């Protein structure tokens, strides 16, 4: 049985004010998905609705920043997976942003397609596990962009690191509970058939 995301077609919104880049990303994604393309934040907000599964969102746009688009999507109560795609090296402000993944340009066709698959798989998890992946992404992004002294001096990084550890411990506890449940379950008669 295949997981959601491996073969499933998604509705993807590509948002980038550089028309050539937006159109290239859309062309790459059209091989496997239903794609909408926006060349501004305003246009993105006209095209995003509850049927959109994944948004690839440029962070720096002239009319409305990706950060503002992200906030507006969250305020509307629709919940697509949001992937920031940007040439801007991430800073500690990303900790408070409600996105699921962060890609730094340039990105390849494979990057985009793999990310859609990953986002679809994540939607099958409960909210806590989805938050765990989003927090892990922010933590990893910062760790690749900042040096150790910068990380140690950052309250934002400490916050994301603490949240990551808290979510990881909960996940470990849940896994242990499942193992305990399975071991208890295995003590029941296996076949359900009566012995006499």
C-alpha positions in Angstrom: 0.0 0.0 0.0 1.4 3.4 -1.0 1.4 6.3 1.3 -0.5 9.5 0.5 1.9 11.7 -1.4 3.7 9.1 -3.4 1.3 9.0 -6.4 -1.5 11.4 -5.4 -2.2 14.5 -7.5 -2.3 17.7 -5.4 -3.5 21.2 -6.1 -0.5 23.4 -5.9 -0.3 27.2 -5.9 3.0 28.7 -7.0 3.6 32.3 -6.0 6.6 34.3 -7.3 6.7 37.9 -8.6 9.5 36.8 -11.1 7.2 35.5 -13.8 9.8 33.3 -15.5 10.5 31.5 -12.2 6.9 31.1 -11.3 6.1 29.7 -14.8 9.1 27.4 -14.7 8.1 26.0 -11.3 4.5 25.6 -12.5 5.7 23.8 -15.7 7.8 21.4 -13.6 4.9 20.7 -11.2 2.3 20.3 -14.0 3.8 16.9 -14.8 2.2 15.5 -11.7 -0.2 18.0 -10.1 -2.9 20.5 -10.7 -1.1 23.9 -10.6 -2.3 27.5 -10.1 0.2 30.3 -10.7 0.3 33.8 -9.1 2.8 36.6 -9.9 2.0 38.7 -6.8 0.8 38.3 -3.2 -2.6 39.9 -4.1 -3.1 37.4 -7.0 -2.1 34.6 -4.6 -4.8 35.5 -2.2 -7.4 35.5 -5.0 -6.3 31.9 -6.0 -5.8 30.3 -2.6 -8.8 28.4 -1.1 -9.6 25.3 0.8 -8.9 23.1 -2.3 -5.2 24.1 -2.4 -3.0 21.4 -0.8 0.4 23.1 -1.1 1.6 26.7 -1.6 5.1 27.5 -2.8 5.5 31.1 -1.6 8.2 33.6 -2.6 9.1 35.6 0.5 10.2 38.9 -1.2 7.5 40.4 -3.5 6.9 44.1 -4.1 3.1 44.4 -3.7 2.8 42.2 -0.7 5.5 40.1 1.0 5.3 36.4 1.4 5.2 36.9 5.1 2.0 39.0 4.7 0.4 36.4 2.4 1.3 33.7 4.9 -0.4 35.7 7.7 -3.5 36.3 5.6 -3.8 32.6 4.7 -3.6 31.7 8.4 -6.2 34.4 9.3 -8.7 33.0 6.7 -8.6 29.6 8.5 -7.6 27.6 5.4 -4.8 25.3 6.0 -2.6 24.4 3.0 0.9 23.2 3.6 3.1 26.3 3.0 6.6 26.1 1.7 8.6 29.3 1.6 10.8 29.5 -1.5 13.2 32.3 -1.3 16.7 33.7 -2.2 16.7 35.4 1.2 18.9 33.6 3.8 16.6 32.8 6.7 16.9 34.8 9.9 15.6 34.2 13.4 12.3 35.8 12.5 11.2 32.5 10.8 10.6 31.0 14.2 7.2 32.7 14.5 6.1 32.2 10.9 3.4 29.6 10.3 5.0 27.7 7.4 5.8 24.0 7.0 9.1 24.0 5.0 11.7 26.5 3.9 13.6 26.1 0.6 16.4 28.4 -0.4 16.7 29.2 -4.2 17.8 27.9 -6.5 15.6 24.9 -6.3 15.3 22.0 -8.8 12.3 20.2 -10.3 13.1 17.3 -8.1 13.2 19.6 -5.0 9.7 20.8 -5.8 8.1 17.4 -6.6 9.7 15.8 -3.5 8.5 18.6 -1.3 4.9 18.2 -2.6 5.0 14.5 -1.8 6.5 15.2 1.6 3.8 17.8 2.4 1.0 15.4 1.3 2.4 12.7 3.6 2.6 15.1 6.5 -1.1 16.0 6.1 -2.0 12.4 7.1 -0.4 13.0 10.5 -2.2 14.6 13.5 -1.6 18.3 14.3 1.1 17.6 16.9 3.2 15.5 14.5 2.7 18.2 11.7 3.9 20.8 14.2 6.9 18.6 15.0 8.0 18.5 11.4 7.5 22.3 10.9 9.5 23.1 14.0 12.2 20.6 13.0 12.4 22.3 9.6 12.9 25.7 11.2 15.5 24.4 13.6 17.4 22.7 10.7 17.1 25.8 8.5 18.6 28.0 11.2 21.4 25.5 12.0 22.5 25.5 8.4 22.5 29.3 8.1 23.9 30.4 11.5 27.0 29.6 13.4 27.1 28.2 16.9 27.6 31.6 18.7 24.7 33.1 16.8 22.5 30.2 17.7 23.5 30.3 21.3 22.9 34.1 21.5 19.4 33.9 20.0 16.3 33.7 22.2 14.3 32.7 19.1 16.5 29.7 18.4 16.3 28.7 22.1 12.5 28.8 21.8 12.4 26.7 18.7 14.9 24.2 20.2 12.9 23.9 23.4 9.7 23.3 21.4 11.4 20.7 19.2 12.6 18.8 22.3 9.2 19.0 23.9 7.5 17.7 20.8 10.2 15.0 20.3 9.7 13.7 23.9 5.9 13.6 23.4 6.4 11.6 20.1 8.8 9.2 21.9 6.2 8.8 24.7 3.4 8.1 22.2 5.6 5.5 20.4 6.3 3.9 23.8 2.6 3.8 24.6 2.0 2.1 21.2 4.7 -0.5 21.9 3.2 -1.2 25.3 -0.3 -1.5 23.8 1.0 -3.9 21.1 2.7 -6.1 23.7 -0.5 -6.2 25.8 -2.5 -6.9 22.7 -0.2 -9.8 21.8 -1.0 -11.5 25.2 -4.6 -12.1 24.0 -5.4 -15.3 22.3 -4.1 -14.9 18.7 -6.6 -16.5 16.4 -9.9 -15.8 18.2 -10.8 -19.4 17.7 -11.9 -21.4 20.7 -9.6 -24.2 21.8 -12.4 -26.6 22.7 
